[in-house]
Amino acid sequence: MSRTNISGLNDEECQEFHGYFMQGMALHTVVAVVAHILVWMWRPWFTP
Protein backbone atom coordinates (compact mmCIF):
# COMPACT_ATOMS: atom_id res chain seq x y z
CA MET A 1 0.00 0.00 0.00
CA SER A 2 1.46 3.36 -0.96
CA ARG A 3 0.80 6.29 1.31
CA THR A 4 0.34 9.79 -0.05
CA ASN A 5 1.74 12.93 1.53
CA ILE A 6 0.05 16.30 1.76
CA SER A 7 1.46 17.02 -1.72
CA GLY A 8 -0.56 14.14 -3.15
CA LEU A 9 2.60 12.26 -4.13
CA ASN A 10 3.69 8.94 -2.74
CA ASP A 11 7.15 8.45 -1.22
CA GLU A 12 8.78 7.26 -4.46
CA GLU A 13 7.37 10.22 -6.40
CA CYS A 14 8.56 12.61 -3.68
CA GLN A 15 12.09 11.21 -3.89
CA GLU A 16 12.08 11.46 -7.69
CA PHE A 17 10.82 15.05 -7.57
CA HIS A 18 13.45 15.92 -4.94
CA GLY A 19 16.20 14.55 -7.19
CA TYR A 20 15.06 16.68 -10.13
CA PHE A 21 14.65 19.72 -7.88
CA MET A 22 18.19 19.35 -6.50
CA GLN A 23 19.63 18.97 -10.02
CA GLY A 24 17.82 22.11 -11.10
CA MET A 25 19.03 24.04 -8.07
CA ALA A 26 22.63 22.91 -8.68
CA LEU A 27 22.42 23.99 -12.34
CA HIS A 28 20.95 27.35 -11.32
CA THR A 29 23.76 27.85 -8.79
CA VAL A 30 26.47 27.03 -11.35
CA VAL A 31 24.96 29.42 -13.91
CA ALA A 32 24.72 32.18 -11.28
CA VAL A 33 28.34 31.70 -10.16
CA VAL A 34 29.60 31.77 -13.76
CA ALA A 35 27.52 34.89 -14.47
CA HIS A 36 28.92 36.64 -11.39
CA ILE A 37 32.49 35.77 -12.39
CA LEU A 38 31.96 37.05 -15.92
CA VAL A 39 30.40 40.30 -14.72
CA TRP A 40 33.20 40.78 -12.18
CA MET A 41 35.81 40.24 -14.93
CA TRP A 42 34.02 42.79 -17.10
CA ARG A 43 33.41 45.41 -14.43
CA PRO A 44 34.72 44.60 -10.93
CA TRP A 45 32.54 45.96 -8.15
CA PHE A 46 35.46 46.28 -5.76
CA THR A 47 39.21 46.58 -6.17
CA PRO A 48 41.44 44.40 -4.03
C-alpha positions, -999 to 999 in steps of 0.1 A, spaced: 0 0 0 15 34 -10 8 63 13 3 98 -1 17 129 15 1 163 18 15 170 -17 -6 141 -31 26 123 -41 37 89 -27 71 85 -12 88 73 -45 74 102 -64 86 126 -37 121 112 -39 121 115 -77 108 151 -76 135 159 -49 162 146 -72 151 167 -101 147 197 -79 182 194 -65 196 190 -100 178 221 -111 190 240 -81 226 229 -87 224 240 -123 210 273 -113 238 279 -88 265 270 -113 250 294 -139 247 322 -113 283 317 -102 296 318 -138 275 349 -145 289 366 -114 325 358 -124 320 370 -159 304 403 -147 332 408 -122 358 402 -149 340 428 -171 334 454 -144 347 446 -109 325 460 -82 355 463 -58 392 466 -62 414 444 -40 
